[in-house]
């Protein structure tokens, strides 16, 4: 692993069908690779609309197997082609009645490393996710990739500090947070929570949001995706709040050791005093 990793993320508008949505992300990935990126992540359920704005069983049609479904296999081919690590968020069908909000992690050689399943499932207006998804049951894995240790935390998860900490304790250098969040709900938190998590846990975070409006509801996804460093500072500019965008940034992973030695948050943790935090 080199200290400086060129990383990418995509905030995208919905095209209207899965095939063109995947093709668009393949184009963005090829452009990111052309710019020298070695890792890229996509938004929450990237190959589908954000159907959770409604509760309708017809939307189970977007689900597929992970890793044996067509989208993850296609992304494995893309990883081999581009030489990039790819974080692939999809709607997973494990078996009939068992559905998860999932992200597959694929290494730069196209090998499937594993998956993360979203733990915290919202059920509020415009985000009817409990209708579709079971809570994640695979813990908070961190994947050894060609660019370093990469973790995933999905959308609503970001409001809960426990998973961020678990990823840090497992050695994450970079955590992708694919999301779908709109202006009217918690936009003021968007540039607060992920930088705070990056500081508290002393790693890089890639915060990805959808952009635009889709046919299944009134949610106005406001983009403004970004990378943030372990000091809580944005790496380059924040993306547009209205337009689709590919964001490519250089992340200096050497900063992780520097910050952990300076601020020493992990040294001063008190896990012996935290038992009460997990009592019902």
Phi and psi restraints in degrees (value plus and minus 20) as a CYANA .aco file:
   2 UNK   PHI    -107.9   -67.9
   2 UNK   PSI     138.6   178.6
   3 UNK   PHI     -86.3   -46.3
   3 UNK   PSI     -61.6   -21.6
   4 UNK   PHI    -120.1   -80.1
   4 UNK   PSI     100.5   140.5
   5 UNK   PHI    -136.5   -96.5
   5 UNK   PSI     105.4   145.4
   6 UNK   PHI    -105.0   -65.0
   6 UNK   PSI      97.7   137.7
   7 UNK   PHI    -140.0  -100.0
   7 UNK   PSI     135.9   175.9
   8 UNK   PHI    -157.5  -117.5
   8 UNK   PSI     137.1   177.1
   9 UNK   PHI    -165.0  -125.0
   9 UNK   PSI     139.6   179.6
  10 UNK   PHI    -147.4  -107.4
  10 UNK   PSI     105.9   145.9
  11 UNK   PHI    -127.5   -87.5
  11 UNK   PSI     106.5   146.5
  12 UNK   PHI    -151.4  -111.4
  12 UNK   PSI     132.4   172.4
  13 UNK   PHI    -108.6   -68.6
  13 UNK   PSI     130.3   170.3
  14 UNK   PHI     -93.9   -53.9
  14 UNK   PSI     113.3   153.3
  15 UNK   PHI    -109.1   -69.1
  15 UNK   PSI     -43.3    -3.3
  16 UNK   PHI      94.6   134.6
  16 UNK   PSI     -34.7     5.3
  17 UNK   PHI    -176.9  -136.9
  17 UNK   PSI     137.2   177.2
  18 UNK   PHI     -84.5   -44.5
  18 UNK   PSI     -64.4   -24.4
  19 UNK   PHI     -79.4   -39.4
  19 UNK   PSI     -68.4   -28.4
  20 UNK   PHI     -90.7   -50.7
  20 UNK   PSI     -49.4    -9.4
  21 UNK   PHI     -87.3   -47.3
  21 UNK   PSI     -64.8   -24.8
  22 UNK   PHI     -84.8   -44.8
  22 UNK   PSI     -63.5   -23.5
  23 UNK   PHI     -80.0   -40.0
  23 UNK   PSI     -59.5   -19.5
  24 UNK   PHI     -83.5   -43.5
  24 UNK   PSI     -61.5   -21.5
  25 UNK   PHI     -88.5   -48.5
  25 UNK   PSI     -53.7   -13.7
  26 UNK   PHI     -81.9   -41.9
  26 UNK   PSI     -60.6   -20.6
  27 UNK   PHI     -83.5   -43.5
  27 UNK   PSI     -63.9   -23.9
  28 UNK   PHI     -81.9   -41.9
  28 UNK   PSI     -61.7   -21.7
  29 UNK   PHI     -83.5   -43.5
  29 UNK   PSI     -61.8   -21.8
  30 UNK   PHI     -84.2   -44.2
  30 UNK   PSI     -57.7   -17.7
  31 UNK   PHI     -88.3   -48.3
  31 UNK   PSI     -60.0   -20.0
  32 UNK   PHI     -81.1   -41.1
  32 UNK   PSI     -62.8   -22.8
  33 UNK   PHI     -83.0   -43.0
  33 UNK   PSI     -60.1   -20.1
  34 UNK   PHI     -80.0   -40.0
  34 UNK   PSI     -53.2   -13.2
  35 UNK   PHI    -103.5   -63.5
  35 UNK   PSI     -19.1    20.9
  36 UNK   PHI      76.7   116.7
  36 UNK   PSI     -12.2    27.8
  37 UNK   PHI     -87.0   -47.0
  37 UNK   PSI     125.2   165.2
  38 UNK   PHI    -134.8   -94.8
  38 UNK   PSI     -27.5    12.5
  39 UNK   PHI    -170.1  -130.1
  39 UNK   PSI     123.0   163.0
  40 UNK   PHI    -164.6  -124.6
  40 UNK   PSI     128.1   168.1
  41 UNK   PHI    -152.2  -112.2
  41 UNK   PSI     128.9   168.9
  42 UNK   PHI    -130.9   -90.9
  42 UNK   PSI     150.8   190.8
  43 UNK   PHI     -98.1   -58.1
  43 UNK   PSI     150.4   190.4
  44 UNK   PHI     -75.5   -35.5
  44 UNK   PSI     117.6   157.6
  45 UNK   PHI      13.7    53.7
  45 UNK   PSI      41.9    81.9
  46 UNK   PHI     -82.7   -42.7
  46 UNK   PSI     -46.9    -6.9
  47 UNK   PHI    -114.3   -74.3
  47 UNK   PSI      -8.2    31.8
  48 UNK   PHI    -160.0  -120.0
  48 UNK   PSI     148.8   188.8
  49 UNK   PHI     -92.6   -52.6
  49 UNK   PSI     148.4   188.4
  50 UNK   PHI    -103.6   -63.6
  50 UNK   PSI      63.1   103.1
  51 UNK   PHI     -92.1   -52.1
  51 UNK   PSI     -30.6     9.4
  52 UNK   PHI     -92.6   -52.6
  52 UNK   PSI     -18.8    21.2
  53 UNK   PHI     -88.6   -48.6
  53 UNK   PSI     -36.6     3.4
  54 UNK   PHI    -152.5  -112.5
  54 UNK   PSI     144.2   184.2
  55 UNK   PHI    -133.9   -93.9
  55 UNK   PSI      82.1   122.1
  56 UNK   PHI    -172.3  -132.3
  56 UNK   PSI     103.8   143.8
  57 UNK   PHI     -81.8   -41.8
  57 UNK   PSI     -37.3     2.7
  58 UNK   PHI     -80.6   -40.6
  58 UNK   PSI     -43.2    -3.2
  59 UNK   PHI    -100.5   -60.5
  59 UNK   PSI     -24.5    15.5
  60 UNK   PHI     -82.9   -42.9
  60 UNK   PSI     -35.0     5.0
  61 UNK   PHI     -83.7   -43.7
  61 UNK   PSI     -40.5    -0.5
  62 UNK   PHI     -98.2   -58.2
  62 UNK   PSI     -32.2     7.8
  63 UNK   PHI     -99.4   -59.4
  63 UNK   PSI     129.8   169.8
  64 UNK   PHI    -173.2  -133.2
  64 UNK   PSI     147.4   187.4
  65 UNK   PHI     -91.3   -51.3
  65 UNK   PSI     128.8   168.8
  66 UNK   PHI    -150.3  -110.3
  66 UNK   PSI      98.1   138.1
  67 UNK   PHI    -120.2   -80.2
  67 UNK   PSI     -13.6    26.4
  68 UNK   PHI    -108.6   -68.6
  68 UNK   PSI     -18.7    21.3
  69 UNK   PHI     -98.5   -58.5
  69 UNK   PSI     148.1   188.1
  70 UNK   PHI     -85.0   -45.0
  70 UNK   PSI     -54.8   -14.8
  71 UNK   PHI     -89.6   -49.6
  71 UNK   PSI     -66.5   -26.5
  72 UNK   PHI     -85.9   -45.9
  72 UNK   PSI     -59.0   -19.0
  73 UNK   PHI     -82.1   -42.1
  73 UNK   PSI     -60.9   -20.9
  74 UNK   PHI     -85.6   -45.6
  74 UNK   PSI     -57.9   -17.9
  75 UNK   PHI     -89.7   -49.7
  75 UNK   PSI     -49.5    -9.5
  76 UNK   PHI     -83.2   -43.2
  76 UNK   PSI     -62.2   -22.2
  77 UNK   PHI     -82.5   -42.5
  77 UNK   PSI     -59.8   -19.8
  78 UNK   PHI     -86.0   -46.0
  78 UNK   PSI     -59.9   -19.9
  79 UNK   PHI     -82.3   -42.3
  79 UNK   PSI     -63.7   -23.7
  80 UNK   PHI     -82.1   -42.1
  80 UNK   PSI     -60.9   -20.9
  81 UNK   PHI     -85.1   -45.1
  81 UNK   PSI     -64.1   -24.1
  82 UNK   PHI    -114.2   -74.2
  82 UNK   PSI     -37.0     3.0
  83 UNK   PHI      50.5    90.5
  83 UNK   PSI       7.1    47.1
  84 UNK   PHI    -131.7   -91.7
  84 UNK   PSI     128.7   168.7
  85 UNK   PHI     -93.3   -53.3
  85 UNK   PSI     117.2   157.2
  86 UNK   PHI    -150.1  -110.1
  86 UNK   PSI     110.5   150.5
  87 UNK   PHI    -120.7   -80.7
  87 UNK   PSI     100.2   140.2
  88 UNK   PHI    -141.5  -101.5
  88 UNK   PSI      75.1   115.1
  89 UNK   PHI    -103.5   -63.5
  89 UNK   PSI     105.5   145.5
  90 UNK   PHI    -161.9  -121.9
  90 UNK   PSI     149.3   189.3
  91 UNK   PHI    -108.8   -68.8
  91 UNK   PSI      94.6   134.6
  92 UNK   PHI    -119.4   -79.4
  92 UNK   PSI     113.2   153.2
  93 UNK   PHI    -127.2   -87.2
  93 UNK   PSI      91.5   131.5
  94 UNK   PHI    -100.3   -60.3
  94 UNK   PSI     -65.8   -25.8
  95 UNK   PHI    -181.3  -141.3
  95 UNK   PSI     156.1   196.1
  96 UNK   PHI     -76.8   -36.8
  96 UNK   PSI     104.8   144.8
  97 UNK   PHI      66.7   106.7
  97 UNK   PSI     -25.2    14.8
  98 UNK   PHI    -138.9   -98.9
  98 UNK   PSI      78.2   118.2
  99 UNK   PHI    -143.8  -103.8
  99 UNK   PSI     123.6   163.6
 100 UNK   PHI    -158.1  -118.1
 100 UNK   PSI     133.0   173.0
 101 UNK   PHI    -111.3   -71.3
 101 UNK   PSI      88.9   128.9
 102 UNK   PHI    -149.5  -109.5
 102 UNK   PSI     132.8   172.8
 103 UNK   PHI    -150.3  -110.3
 103 UNK   PSI     103.6   143.6
 104 UNK   PHI    -107.0   -67.0
 104 UNK   PSI     125.6   165.6
 105 UNK   PHI    -137.0   -97.0
 105 UNK   PSI     104.0   144.0
 106 UNK   PHI    -137.7   -97.7
 106 UNK   PSI     112.2   152.2
 107 UNK   PHI     -99.0   -59.0
 107 UNK   PSI     150.6   190.6
 108 UNK   PHI     -85.3   -45.3
 108 UNK   PSI     -38.3     1.7
 109 UNK   PHI    -114.3   -74.3
 109 UNK   PSI     -13.6    26.4
 110 UNK   PHI      70.0   110.0
 110 UNK   PSI     -20.4    19.6
 111 UNK   PHI     -97.2   -57.2
 111 UNK   PSI     120.8   160.8
 112 UNK   PHI    -101.2   -61.2
 112 UNK   PSI     101.7   141.7
 113 UNK   PHI    -114.8   -74.8
 113 UNK   PSI     -45.3    -5.3
 114 UNK   PHI     127.5   167.5
 114 UNK   PSI    -190.3  -150.3
 115 UNK   PHI    -163.9  -123.9
 115 UNK   PSI     136.6   176.6
 116 UNK   PHI    -135.5   -95.5
 116 UNK   PSI     117.7   157.7
 117 UNK   PHI    -133.6   -93.6
 117 UNK   PSI     107.4   147.4
 118 UNK   PHI     -73.7   -33.7
 118 UNK   PSI     108.0   148.0
 119 UNK   PHI    -103.5   -63.5
 119 UNK   PSI     -65.9   -25.9
 120 UNK   PHI    -120.5   -80.5
 120 UNK   PSI      98.8   138.8
 121 UNK   PHI    -134.2   -94.2
 121 UNK   PSI      93.3   133.3
 122 UNK   PHI     -96.7   -56.7
 122 UNK   PSI     138.9   178.9
 123 UNK   PHI    -168.5  -128.5
 123 UNK   PSI      55.2    95.2
 124 UNK   PHI    -156.9  -116.9
 124 UNK   PSI     147.3   187.3
 125 UNK   PHI     -71.4   -31.4
 125 UNK   PSI     108.7   148.7
 126 UNK   PHI      64.3   104.3
 126 UNK   PSI     -28.6    11.4
 127 UNK   PHI    -160.6  -120.6
 127 UNK   PSI      43.8    83.8
 128 UNK   PHI    -106.4   -66.4
 128 UNK   PSI      42.7    82.7
 129 UNK   PHI     -99.4   -59.4
 129 UNK   PSI     -46.3    -6.3
 130 UNK   PHI     -86.0   -46.0
 130 UNK   PSI     -40.7    -0.7
 131 UNK   PHI     -83.0   -43.0
 131 UNK   PSI     -49.7    -9.7
 132 UNK   PHI    -129.3   -89.3
 132 UNK   PSI     -58.9   -18.9
 133 UNK   PHI    -133.9   -93.9
 133 UNK   PSI     117.4   157.4
 134 UNK   PHI     -99.8   -59.8
 134 UNK   PSI     132.8   172.8
 135 UNK   PHI     -84.3   -44.3
 135 UNK   PSI     125.1   165.1
 136 UNK   PHI     -79.6   -39.6
 136 UNK   PSI     128.2   168.2
 137 UNK   PHI    -155.4  -115.4
 137 UNK   PSI       0.2    40.2
 138 UNK   PHI    -133.5   -93.5
 138 UNK   PSI      -5.4    34.6
 139 UNK   PHI      51.3    91.3
 139 UNK   PSI    -176.3  -136.3
 140 UNK   PHI    -141.0  -101.0
 140 UNK   PSI      57.3    97.3
 141 UNK   PHI     -90.8   -50.8
 141 UNK   PSI     127.7   167.7
 142 UNK   PHI    -138.2   -98.2
 142 UNK   PSI     111.1   151.1
 143 UNK   PHI    -124.6   -84.6
 143 UNK   PSI     111.5   151.5
 144 UNK   PHI     -99.1   -59.1
 144 UNK   PSI      88.3   128.3
 145 UNK   PHI    -135.5   -95.5
 145 UNK   PSI     157.4   197.4
 146 UNK   PHI     -84.4   -44.4
 146 UNK   PSI     -39.6     0.4
 147 UNK   PHI    -125.6   -85.6
 147 UNK   PSI     -21.8    18.2
 148 UNK   PHI     108.4   148.4
 148 UNK   PSI    -182.9  -142.9
 149 UNK   PHI    -110.9   -70.9
 149 UNK   PSI      98.2   138.2
 150 UNK   PHI    -138.3   -98.3
 150 UNK   PSI     111.9   151.9
 151 UNK   PHI    -140.1  -100.1
 151 UNK   PSI     151.7   191.7
 152 UNK   PHI    -157.1  -117.1
 152 UNK   PSI     120.3   160.3
 153 UNK   PHI    -159.7  -119.7
 153 UNK   PSI     107.2   147.2
 154 UNK   PHI    -126.3   -86.3
 154 UNK   PSI     102.0   142.0
 155 UNK   PHI      22.7    62.7
 155 UNK   PSI    -128.0   -88.0
 156 UNK   PHI     -75.0   -35.0
 156 UNK   PSI     -45.5    -5.5
 157 UNK   PHI     -71.3   -31.3
 157 UNK   PSI     -52.1   -12.1
 158 UNK   PHI     -82.8   -42.8
 158 UNK   PSI     -37.7     2.3
 159 UNK   PHI     -99.3   -59.3
 159 UNK   PSI     -24.6    15.4
 160 UNK   PHI    -137.5   -97.5
 160 UNK   PSI      94.4   134.4
 161 UNK   PHI     -89.9   -49.9
 161 UNK   PSI     -40.0     0.0
 162 UNK   PHI     -81.9   -41.9
 162 UNK   PSI     -62.5   -22.5
 163 UNK   PHI     -89.0   -49.0
 163 UNK   PSI     -59.6   -19.6
 164 UNK   PHI     -74.1   -34.1
 164 UNK   PSI     -65.2   -25.2
 165 UNK   PHI     -86.9   -46.9
 165 UNK   PSI     -60.6   -20.6
 166 UNK   PHI     -79.5   -39.5
 166 UNK   PSI     -59.5   -19.5
 167 UNK   PHI     -86.3   -46.3
 167 UNK   PSI     -58.6   -18.6
 168 UNK   PHI     -85.5   -45.5
 168 UNK   PSI     -63.2   -23.2
 169 UNK   PHI     -84.1   -44.1
 169 UNK   PSI     -47.1    -7.1
 170 UNK   PHI    -105.0   -65.0
 170 UNK   PSI     -18.4    21.6
 171 UNK   PHI      76.2   116.2
 171 UNK   PSI      -4.4    35.6
 172 UNK   PHI     -78.8   -38.8
 172 UNK   PSI     117.3   157.3
 173 UNK   PHI    -115.3   -75.3
 173 UNK   PSI     -53.4   -13.4
 174 UNK   PHI    -163.6  -123.6
 174 UNK   PSI     110.2   150.2
 175 UNK   PHI    -138.6   -98.6
 175 UNK   PSI     102.6   142.6
 176 UNK   PHI    -107.7   -67.7
 176 UNK   PSI     113.9   153.9
 177 UNK   PHI    -142.6  -102.6
 177 UNK   PSI      57.3    97.3
 178 UNK   PHI     -88.3   -48.3
 178 UNK   PSI     115.1   155.1
 179 UNK   PHI    -163.1  -123.1
 179 UNK   PSI     149.5   189.5
 180 UNK   PHI    -166.1  -126.1
 180 UNK   PSI      75.2   115.2
 181 UNK   PHI    -153.2  -113.2
 181 UNK   PSI     127.2   167.2
 182 UNK   PHI    -139.4   -99.4
 182 UNK   PSI     144.9   184.9
 183 UNK   PHI     -78.6   -38.6
 183 UNK   PSI     -58.9   -18.9
 184 UNK   PHI     -99.0   -59.0
 184 UNK   PSI     -27.3    12.7
 185 UNK   PHI    -120.0   -80.0
 185 UNK   PSI     -82.5   -42.5
 186 UNK   PHI    -170.2  -130.2
 186 UNK   PSI      18.0    58.0
 187 UNK   PHI     -83.1   -43.1
 187 UNK   PSI     -51.0   -11.0
 188 UNK   PHI     -87.3   -47.3
 188 UNK   PSI     -38.8     1.2
 189 UNK   PHI    -102.9   -62.9
 189 UNK   PSI     -37.5     2.5
 190 UNK   PHI     -80.0   -40.0
 190 UNK   PSI     -61.2   -21.2
 191 UNK   PHI    -117.4   -77.4
 191 UNK   PSI      -3.2    36.8
 192 UNK   PHI    -132.4   -92.4
 192 UNK   PSI     -70.7   -30.7
 193 UNK   PHI     -90.1   -50.1
 193 UNK   PSI     -67.5   -27.5
 194 UNK   PHI     -88.4   -48.4
 194 UNK   PSI     -61.0   -21.0
 195 UNK   PHI     -80.4   -40.4
 195 UNK   PSI     -58.2   -18.2
 196 UNK   PHI     -84.9   -44.9
 196 UNK   PSI     -59.6   -19.6
 197 UNK   PHI     -86.3   -46.3
 197 UNK   PSI     -58.2   -18.2
 198 UNK   PHI     -82.3   -42.3
 198 UNK   PSI     -60.6   -20.6
 199 UNK   PHI     -88.4   -48.4
 199 UNK   PSI     -69.9   -29.9
 200 UNK   PHI     -82.0   -42.0
 200 UNK   PSI     -52.0   -12.0
 201 UNK   PHI    -131.0   -91.0
 201 UNK   PSI     -25.5    14.5
 202 UNK   PHI      39.8    79.8
 202 UNK   PSI      35.6    75.6
 203 UNK   PHI    -168.1  -128.1
 203 UNK   PSI     157.6   197.6
 204 UNK   PHI    -107.4   -67.4
 204 UNK   PSI     127.1   167.1
 205 UNK   PHI    -147.6  -107.6
 205 UNK   PSI     115.6   155.6
 206 UNK   PHI    -127.6   -87.6
 206 UNK   PSI      88.9   128.9
 207 UNK   PHI    -119.3   -79.3
 207 UNK   PSI      97.0   137.0
 208 UNK   PHI    -137.9   -97.9
 208 UNK   PSI     108.8   148.8
 209 UNK   PHI    -145.1  -105.1
 209 UNK   PSI     128.7   168.7
 210 UNK   PHI     -84.7   -44.7
 210 UNK   PSI     150.4   190.4
 211 UNK   PHI    -161.8  -121.8
 211 UNK   PSI     119.1   159.1
 212 UNK   PHI      76.0   116.0
 212 UNK   PSI    -197.7  -157.7
 213 UNK   PHI    -130.8   -90.8
 213 UNK   PSI     131.5   171.5
 214 UNK   PHI    -144.6  -104.6
 214 UNK   PSI     150.6   190.6
 215 UNK   PHI     -96.9   -56.9
 215 UNK   PSI     -30.3     9.7
 216 UNK   PHI    -116.7   -76.7
 216 UNK   PSI     -12.0    28.0
 217 UNK   PHI     154.8   194.8
 217 UNK   PSI    -192.7  -152.7
 218 UNK   PHI    -117.7   -77.7
 218 UNK   PSI     -20.6    19.4
 219 UNK   PHI     -76.4   -36.4
 219 UNK   PSI     110.8   150.8
 220 UNK   PHI    -128.5   -88.5
 220 UNK   PSI      75.2   115.2
 221 UNK   PHI     -93.4   -53.4
 221 UNK   PSI     106.6   146.6
 222 UNK   PHI    -125.8   -85.8
 222 UNK   PSI      -3.4    36.6
 223 UNK   PHI      35.3    75.3
 223 UNK   PSI    -140.6  -100.6
 224 UNK   PHI      32.4    72.4
 224 UNK   PSI      20.2    60.2
 225 UNK   PHI     -89.6   -49.6
 225 UNK   PSI     137.2   177.2
 226 UNK   PHI    -185.0  -145.0
 226 UNK   PSI     145.0   185.0
 227 UNK   PHI    -126.3   -86.3
 227 UNK   PSI     123.3   163.3
 228 UNK   PHI    -152.9  -112.9
 228 UNK   PSI     122.3   162.3
 229 UNK   PHI    -114.3   -74.3
 229 UNK   PSI     155.4   195.4
 230 UNK   PHI     -86.8   -46.8
 230 UNK   PSI     -27.9    12.1
 231 UNK   PHI    -114.7   -74.7
 231 UNK   PSI     -18.0    22.0
 232 UNK   PHI      61.9   101.9
 232 UNK   PSI      -3.6    36.4
 233 UNK   PHI    -122.2   -82.2
 233 UNK   PSI     118.2   158.2
 234 UNK   PHI     -84.5   -44.5
 234 UNK   PSI     119.9   159.9
 235 UNK   PHI    -114.2   -74.2
 235 UNK   PSI      80.7   120.7
 236 UNK   PHI      55.3    95.3
 236 UNK   PSI    -187.9  -147.9
 237 UNK   PHI     -97.3   -57.3
 237 UNK   PSI     134.1   174.1
 238 UNK   PHI     -96.2   -56.2
 238 UNK   PSI     125.1   165.1
 239 UNK   PHI     -90.1   -50.1
 239 UNK   PSI     148.8   188.8
 240 UNK   PHI     -78.9   -38.9
 240 UNK   PSI     131.3   171.3
 241 UNK   PHI    -113.4   -73.4
 241 UNK   PSI     -18.2    21.8
 242 UNK   PHI    -151.3  -111.3
 242 UNK   PSI     -43.7    -3.7
 243 UNK   PHI    -133.4   -93.4
 243 UNK   PSI     129.9   169.9
 244 UNK   PHI     -81.1   -41.1
 244 UNK   PSI     126.8   166.8
 245 UNK   PHI    -178.4  -138.4
 245 UNK   PSI     120.7   160.7
 246 UNK   PHI    -117.8   -77.8
 246 UNK   PSI     104.6   144.6
 247 UNK   PHI    -131.9   -91.9
 247 UNK   PSI     104.3   144.3
 248 UNK   PHI    -144.6  -104.6
 248 UNK   PSI     106.5   146.5
 249 UNK   PHI    -160.9  -120.9
 249 UNK   PSI     131.6   171.6
 250 UNK   PHI    -110.8   -70.8
 250 UNK   PSI     104.1   144.1
 251 UNK   PHI    -130.0   -90.0
 251 UNK   PSI     102.1   142.1
 252 UNK   PHI    -110.7   -70.7
 252 UNK   PSI      74.1   114.1
 253 UNK   PHI     -84.1   -44.1
 253 UNK   PSI     -37.3     2.7
 254 UNK   PHI     -81.3   -41.3
 254 UNK   PSI     -43.5    -3.5
 255 UNK   PHI     -84.7   -44.7
 255 UNK   PSI     -46.0    -6.0
 256 UNK   PHI     -82.1   -42.1
 256 UNK   PSI     -71.3   -31.3
 257 UNK   PHI     -82.9   -42.9
 257 UNK   PSI     -60.4   -20.4
 258 UNK   PHI     -78.6   -38.6
 258 UNK   PSI     -67.3   -27.3
 259 UNK   PHI     -90.2   -50.2
 259 UNK   PSI     -60.2   -20.2
 260 UNK   PHI     -86.4   -46.4
 260 UNK   PSI     -51.5   -11.5
 261 UNK   PHI     -95.7   -55.7
 261 UNK   PSI     -54.2   -14.2
 262 UNK   PHI     -96.6   -56.6
 262 UNK   PSI     -67.7   -27.7
 263 UNK   PHI    -112.8   -72.8
 263 UNK   PSI     -46.4    -6.4
 264 UNK   PHI      36.6    76.6
 264 UNK   PSI      15.0    55.0
 265 UNK   PHI     -84.2   -44.2
 265 UNK   PSI     -57.2   -17.2
 266 UNK   PHI     -89.5   -49.5
 266 UNK   PSI     -55.0   -15.0
 267 UNK   PHI     -80.9   -40.9
 267 UNK   PSI     -58.5   -18.5
 268 UNK   PHI    -116.1   -76.1
 268 UNK   PSI     -11.4    28.6
 269 UNK   PHI     -81.9   -41.9
 269 UNK   PSI     135.0   175.0
 270 UNK   PHI    -147.8  -107.8
 270 UNK   PSI      44.4    84.4
 271 UNK   PHI     -78.3   -38.3
 271 UNK   PSI     -45.8    -5.8
 272 UNK   PHI     -85.2   -45.2
 272 UNK   PSI     -39.2     0.8
 273 UNK   PHI    -122.6   -82.6
 273 UNK   PSI     -17.4    22.6
 274 UNK   PHI    -121.8   -81.8
 274 UNK   PSI     -15.7    24.3
 275 UNK   PHI     -74.4   -34.4
 275 UNK   PSI     -60.1   -20.1
 276 UNK   PHI     -84.3   -44.3
 276 UNK   PSI     -39.1     0.9
 277 UNK   PHI     -89.1   -49.1
 277 UNK   PSI     -42.3    -2.3
 278 UNK   PHI    -128.8   -88.8
 278 UNK   PSI      -7.4    32.6
 279 UNK   PHI     -99.5   -59.5
 279 UNK   PSI     121.1   161.1
